[in-house]
């Protein structure tokens, strides 16, 4: 745990007692504060009371005695309207903070001369609409593989304040959501990463401008010597990159934004043909929808191009990824480019960075190979909870037996129409089944309703097709109609696959 100083002997209100809230309370108490906890749910209050915390209804509390409000990222700060605790805090002049901001303040105190440390821990922070969890895990893996002391957490896995206390040699690799960034005021990572932006969580940010502004906050407090890695395949990333004053490294999946034509690459409609791209490697194409068209003008700064199976710099292949079975497709090449650039920014040499990429075992529920039954491979991409995420998975293979559905997002799968020719057959589940069937129209499909039925039908059809085939779960939907969350959905897919007699796969 990381104790949070600065509130010694003072009362701090904590609302929302999920993972981040209860962890923040523990860290505040360890730093000398008196946390006062409340949650609308009885279970959260019972857990906190069982740990000995003070439980007090914040609606009836005297807010003039609070030094701060620590707000759960699940509670709205501004939209659709501020949470009632936010209204009370603002009326009393009480600052509203989140766990990432507490982490930033704790590290600042550890880095001061009075802390006794001879150096300061470094922080890598990752945000984005899609790809941030894989990028976070991949960076952590690469740095650990090179022998660094690395702590990975935040919006992935362990809450940030539950990570080990700082040491001078430590590197914190932190995934941060737009909700968490909205609650930061001093957070200043040494390396800040924005993977991409597409419309999401617009109700919580009052529209696209608010969402983009929240994501851009990851760069707001960086100094000129800090590093900003920005995905520039969308216009929002391009705009953010052009406005930053720190060292900017642009990451693109197209050579054009970073300048130059010709050189040693070979790019066709099926993507980059790397040195070892034959023999069943997935291929993909860049998104062709109008909203993802690349602006012709390059962003300021350095950059890398990520194409299926390779990372390029100045038109030269600097990392052949075709042996990295856990990094298929263009989107995973982008994740790898972010990890490579981070590793180099933190002082790793080229060989160590590439070795870490090639040995990455993958992340559960993100393009995860879960089993093989004869010549049929089963890929778990349950984390694809929107169409943009499913696009990356569909674009990674020439032909798939696709399992999709759940609670649909706005627009459904309309934007994926250019990839429908890659769908050998679709198996539709959950609330979205009928609507997705209408969108697919003449593309072969069946309404399976349940995941078990979809897996069984897709496996049989893929086996009958002969040759190497892919059964892909990439739902393009939230999971809440049939499952607790995307992880439960992914585990159900894995169980259904193994129940058919499939042999579990590993990344090696």
Residue pairs with C-beta under 8 A, 6 or more apart in sequence:
1 23
1 26
1 27
1 30
1 161
1 162
1 163
1 164
1 165
2 27
2 103
2 106
2 107
2 160
2 161
2 162
2 163
2 164
2 165
2 166
3 27
3 30
3 31
3 32
3 106
3 165
4 24
4 27
4 28
4 30
4 31
4 33
4 102
4 103
4 105
4 106
4 161
5 31
5 32
5 105
5 106
5 109
6 31
6 105
6 109
7 28
7 31
7 32
7 33
7 67
7 68
8 31
8 32
8 33
9 32
9 33
9 34
10 33
10 34
10 67
11 33
11 34
11 35
11 36
11 65
11 66
11 67
12 28
12 33
12 34
12 35
12 36
12 66
12 67
12 68
12 69
12 70
13 35
13 36
13 38
13 58
13 61
13 63
13 66
13 68
13 69
13 70
13 85
13 89
13 94
14 21
14 24
14 25
14 28
14 35
14 36
14 37
14 38
14 69
14 70
15 21
15 37
15 38
15 39
15 58
15 69
15 70
15 71
15 72
15 75
15 83
15 85
16 39
16 44
16 71
16 72
16 73
16 74
16 75
17 25
17 37
17 38
17 39
17 41
17 44
17 45
17 47
17 48
17 72
18 44
18 72
18 74
19 159
20 72
20 73
20 98
20 99
20 159
20 160
20 161
21 37
21 39
21 44
21 70
21 72
21 99
22 44
22 47
22 48
22 51
23 99
23 159
23 160
23 161
23 162
24 35
24 70
24 99
24 102
24 159
24 161
25 35
25 37
25 48
25 53
25 70
26 51
26 161
26 162
27 102
27 106
27 161
27 162
28 35
28 70
28 102
29 35
29 53
31 106
33 67
34 54
35 53
35 54
35 70
36 54
36 56
36 58
36 61
36 66
37 45
37 48
37 53
37 54
37 55
37 56
38 45
38 55
38 56
38 57
38 58
38 85
39 45
39 48
45 55
48 55
49 55
58 85
58 88
59 84
59 88
63 88
63 89
63 91
63 92
63 94
64 92
66 89
66 92
66 94
67 94
68 94
68 95
68 96
68 97
69 85
69 86
69 89
69 94
69 95
69 96
69 97
70 97
70 98
70 99
70 102
71 77
71 83
71 85
71 86
71 96
71 97
71 98
71 183
73 98
73 99
73 177
73 179
73 180
73 183
74 179
75 83
75 85
75 86
76 82
76 83
76 86
76 204
77 83
77 86
77 96
77 179
77 182
77 183
78 182
78 205
78 206
78 210
79 203
79 204
79 205
79 206
79 210
80 203
80 204
82 90
86 96
88 94
89 95
89 96
90 96
95 185
96 183
97 183
97 185
98 179
98 180
98 182
98 183
98 184
99 159
99 160
99 161
99 180
99 183
100 154
100 160
100 174
100 176
100 180
100 181
100 183
100 184
100 187
101 183
101 184
101 185
101 186
101 187
102 161
103 160
103 161
103 172
103 174
103 187
104 184
104 186
104 187
104 188
105 186
106 161
106 166
107 120
107 121
107 123
107 166
107 172
108 186
109 115
110 117
110 120
110 121
110 165
110 166
111 117
111 120
111 121
111 166
117 166
117 167
117 168
118 168
119 168
119 169
120 166
120 168
121 166
121 167
121 168
121 169
121 170
121 171
121 172
122 170
122 171
122 172
122 190
122 191
122 346
123 171
123 172
123 174
123 188
123 189
123 190
123 191
124 139
124 171
124 172
124 173
124 174
124 189
124 190
124 191
124 192
124 193
124 342
124 346
125 154
125 174
125 175
125 176
125 187
125 189
125 191
125 192
125 193
125 218
126 132
126 135
126 136
126 139
126 173
126 174
126 175
126 176
126 193
126 195
126 338
127 175
127 176
127 177
127 178
127 181
127 193
127 194
127 195
127 215
127 218
128 135
128 193
128 194
128 195
128 196
128 197
128 215
128 231
129 195
129 196
129 197
129 198
129 200
129 215
129 388
130 195
130 196
130 198
130 331
130 386
130 388
130 389
130 392
131 195
131 196
131 331
131 334
131 335
131 392
132 155
132 156
132 175
132 193
132 195
133 155
133 156
133 175
133 363
133 366
133 383
134 332
134 335
134 363
134 366
134 367
135 193
135 195
135 335
135 338
135 339
136 152
136 154
136 156
136 173
136 174
136 175
137 152
137 156
137 360
137 363
138 327
138 335
138 336
138 338
138 339
138 357
138 360
138 363
139 173
139 338
139 339
139 342
139 343
140 150
140 152
140 173
141 356
141 359
141 360
141 361
142 339
142 340
142 342
142 343
142 348
142 352
142 353
142 356
142 357
142 360
143 150
143 171
143 173
143 342
143 343
143 346
143 348
143 356
144 150
144 356
145 352
145 355
145 356
145 359
146 343
146 348
146 352
146 353
146 356
148 169
148 171
148 346
149 167
149 169
149 170
149 171
150 170
150 171
150 172
150 173
151 163
151 164
151 170
151 171
151 172
151 173
152 158
152 173
152 174
153 159
153 160
153 162
153 163
153 172
153 173
153 174
153 175
154 160
154 174
154 175
154 176
154 180
155 174
155 175
155 176
155 177
155 180
156 175
160 172
160 174
163 172
164 170
166 172
171 346
174 189
176 187
176 218
178 201
178 204
178 205
178 211
178 214
178 215
179 201
179 204
179 214
181 187
181 214
181 215
181 217
181 218
182 205
182 214
182 217
184 217
184 220
184 221
186 221
187 217
187 218
187 221
188 221
188 222
188 223
188 226
189 218
189 222
189 226
190 226
190 227
190 346
191 226
191 227
191 228
191 229
191 342
191 345
191 346
192 218
192 219
192 222
192 226
192 227
192 228
192 229
193 218
193 228
193 229
193 230
193 338
193 342
194 215
194 216
194 218
194 219
194 228
194 229
194 230
194 231
194 237
194 240
195 231
195 334
195 335
195 338
196 231
196 233
196 234
196 237
196 334
197 211
197 212
197 215
197 231
197 234
197 236
197 237
198 234
198 291
198 386
198 388
199 208
199 211
199 410
200 211
200 386
201 211
202 208
202 210
202 211
205 211
205 213
205 214
212 236
212 240
215 236
215 240
216 240
219 228
219 240
219 244
219 246
222 228
222 244
222 246
223 246
224 245
224 246
224 247
225 246
225 247
226 246
226 247
227 246
227 247
227 249
227 341
227 342
227 345
228 241
228 244
228 246
228 247
228 248
228 249
229 249
229 251
229 338
229 341
229 342
229 345
230 237
230 240
230 241
230 244
230 248
230 249
230 250
230 251
230 299
231 237
231 250
231 251
231 252
231 334
231 338
232 238
232 241
232 250
232 251
232 252
232 257
232 258
232 294
232 299
232 303
233 252
233 253
233 254
233 257
233 286
233 287
233 292
233 294
233 334
234 291
234 292
235 295
238 257
238 295
238 299
241 248
241 250
241 299
241 300
241 301
242 299
242 300
247 301
247 302
248 299
248 300
248 301
248 302
249 301
249 302
249 303
249 304
249 341
249 345
250 257
250 258
250 298
250 299
250 301
250 302
250 303
250 304
251 303
251 304
251 306
251 334
251 337
251 338
251 341
252 258
252 294
252 303
252 304
252 305
252 306
253 286
253 305
253 306
253 307
253 330
253 331
253 333
253 334
254 286
254 294
254 305
255 261
255 265
255 267
255 305
255 312
255 315
256 294
256 296
256 298
257 294
257 295
257 297
257 298
257 299
257 303
258 298
258 299
258 303
258 304
258 305
259 298
260 314
260 315
262 315
263 312
263 314
263 315
263 316
264 315
264 316
264 317
265 272
265 305
265 307
265 310
265 312
265 315
265 317
266 272
266 273
267 273
267 307
269 285
270 283
270 284
270 285
270 398
271 283
271 284
271 285
271 286
271 307
271 308
271 309
271 330
272 307
272 308
272 309
272 310
272 330
272 333
273 309
274 281
274 307
274 308
274 309
274 310
274 317
274 320
274 321
274 322
275 310
275 317
275 320
275 322
276 309
276 320
276 322
276 323
277 283
277 308
277 309
277 322
280 468
281 308
281 309
281 322
281 328
282 308
282 328
282 329
282 396
282 397
282 398
283 308
283 396
283 397
283 398
284 308
284 329
284 330
284 331
284 392
284 395
284 396
284 397
285 330
285 395
286 292
286 330
286 395
287 391
287 395
288 418
289 415
289 418
303 313
304 311
304 312
304 313
304 318
304 337
304 340
304 341
305 311
305 312
305 313
305 337
306 312
306 330
306 333
306 334
306 336
306 337
307 330
307 333
308 328
308 329
308 330
308 333
308 396
309 320
309 321
309 322
309 333
310 317
310 319
310 320
310 321
310 322
310 333
311 317
311 318
311 319
311 321
311 333
311 336
311 337
311 340
312 318
318 340
318 350
319 336
319 340
319 353
319 354
319 357
321 327
321 332
321 333
321 336
321 357
321 358
323 358
324 332
324 336
324 357
324 358
324 360
325 369
325 507
325 508
326 332
326 360
326 361
326 362
326 367
326 369
326 507
327 333
327 335
327 336
327 357
327 360
327 362
328 367
328 396
329 367
329 392
329 393
329 395
329 396
329 397
330 392
330 395
330 396
331 392
331 395
331 396
332 367
332 396
336 357
339 353
339 356
339 357
340 353
340 354
340 357
343 352
343 353
343 356
344 350
344 353
360 507
361 506
361 507
361 508
362 368
362 369
362 507
364 380
364 487
364 490
365 380
365 381
365 382
365 383
365 486
365 487
365 490
366 381
366 383
367 379
367 380
367 381
367 393
367 396
368 379
368 380
368 381
368 490
369 377
369 378
369 379
369 380
369 505
369 507
370 378
370 379
370 380
370 493
370 494
370 497
370 498
370 502
370 504
370 505
371 377
371 378
371 494
371 497
371 498
371 502
371 503
371 504
371 505
372 378
372 502
372 503
372 505
373 459
373 463
373 497
373 500
373 501
373 502
373 503
374 463
375 463
375 466
375 467
375 468
375 469
376 459
376 462
376 463
376 468
376 469
376 470
376 471
377 468
377 469
377 470
377 471
377 505
378 455
378 459
378 471
378 473
378 493
378 497
378 502
379 393
379 470
379 471
379 472
379 473
379 474
380 473
380 490
380 493
380 494
381 389
381 390
381 393
381 472
381 473
381 474
382 473
382 474
382 475
382 479
382 486
382 487
382 489
382 490
382 493
383 389
383 486
383 490
384 390
384 392
384 393
384 474
384 475
384 476
385 406
385 409
385 475
385 476
385 477
385 478
385 479
385 486
386 409
386 476
386 477
387 409
387 411
387 412
387 413
387 414
387 415
387 416
387 476
388 415
389 474
389 476
390 404
390 413
390 416
390 474
390 475
390 476
391 415
391 416
391 419
393 472
393 474
394 400
394 402
394 416
394 419
394 422
394 423
394 472
394 474
395 419
395 422
397 422
397 470
397 472
398 422
399 422
399 423
399 424
399 469
399 470
400 422
400 423
400 424
400 470
400 471
400 472
401 423
401 424
401 425
401 426
401 427
401 458
401 461
401 462
401 469
401 470
401 471
401 472
402 423
402 424
402 425
402 426
402 427
402 458
402 472
402 474
403 426
403 427
403 429
403 448
403 451
403 454
403 455
403 458
403 471
403 472
403 473
403 474
403 475
403 493
404 413
404 426
404 427
404 428
404 429
404 432
404 436
404 474
404 475
404 476
404 477
405 428
405 429
405 430
405 431
405 432
405 433
405 436
405 475
405 476
405 477
406 429
406 430
406 431
406 432
406 475
406 476
406 477
406 478
406 479
406 480
406 481
406 482
406 483
406 489
407 430
407 431
407 432
407 477
407 478
407 479
407 480
407 481
408 431
408 432
408 435
408 436
408 476
408 477
408 478
409 476
409 477
409 478
412 432
412 435
412 436
412 439
412 476
413 436
413 439
413 440
413 476
414 439
416 476
417 439
420 440
420 443
423 440
423 443
423 444
423 445
424 444
424 461
424 462
424 465
424 469
425 444
425 445
425 446
425 458
425 461
426 436
426 440
426 443
426 444
426 445
426 446
427 445
427 446
427 448
427 453
427 454
427 455
427 457
427 458
428 434
428 436
428 437
428 440
428 445
428 446
428 447
428 448
428 449
428 454
429 448
429 449
429 450
429 451
429 453
429 454
429 475
429 482
430 449
430 475
430 477
430 481
430 482
431 477
431 481
432 476
432 477
433 447
433 448
433 449
434 447
436 445
437 445
437 447
446 457
448 454
448 457
450 482
451 473
451 482
451 489
451 492
451 493
451 496
452 492
452 496
455 471
455 473
455 493
455 496
455 497
455 500
456 496
456 500
458 471
459 471
459 497
459 500
462 469
462 470
462 471
463 469
471 497
473 489
473 490
473 493
475 489
478 486
479 485
479 486
479 488
479 489
482 489
483 489
483 492
498 504
